[in-house]
Amino acid sequence: MTKMILIILLTLFIIKSVSAQTILFPTGMPEHGFLPGKKFQYYPTIHKYDFSARKLRVEVYDDRQKLNLTTPHCSDIEFTNSSEFANPGCIYKIGKYIDTLFKQAGATIDVTSSDTLQVRLEGIDARLIGFGFIRAHGLCQIKMKYHNITKTYCVDITDADEHSPVNQYAFVTRLTATRIMASASIREVIEKFFVDLKIERFD
């Protein structure tokens, strides 16, 4: 009997310790960067780009708190800043997304390069709009400064759009839908910049 009590107490102690470590001593960011759950996906660009001749220094800034935008330039849907993407850690996802897509296009990211791209996150959100039939939206607005030219790129992508990674009839949870569309909106903004870079609008 005593042995059984000791085993129970030891088990409870281990469970409590593991719980404490999960909450108080995280061993890094959760899979998708904010909350436990499905891994955050980095979607490739829709079209192919070749920037193998470019070596860039990329500086990423978070201007959301300073600007406090209520709506993006390209949509009348408001930023509620109530999704997980309101977390300040979101800026690291933006940086990794840029790094990932530039590398896929053959560009070299080099902190010593004098060819600098400034990336300023002005707003990002994921919204579920509608009653009964709900549409998932990804909203992203980023200002890019490159070669003394500054341009703001804005996207409101939904699960019904051609470039959406998931279609409107897909069976996914609401949280997964918002993560997918927010990720897609970041991809769309970066690709808009890629289009301008390809046709040398900055040169």
Secondary structure by P-SEA (a helix, b strand, c coil): caaaaaaaaaaaaaaaaaaaaaccccccccccccccccccccccccbbbbccccccbbbbbbccccccccccccccccccccccccccaaaaaaaaaaaaaaaaacccccccccbbbbbbbcccccccccccbbbbbbbbbbbbbcccbbbbbbbbcccccccccccccccccaaaaaaaaaaaaaaaaaaaaaaaaaacccc
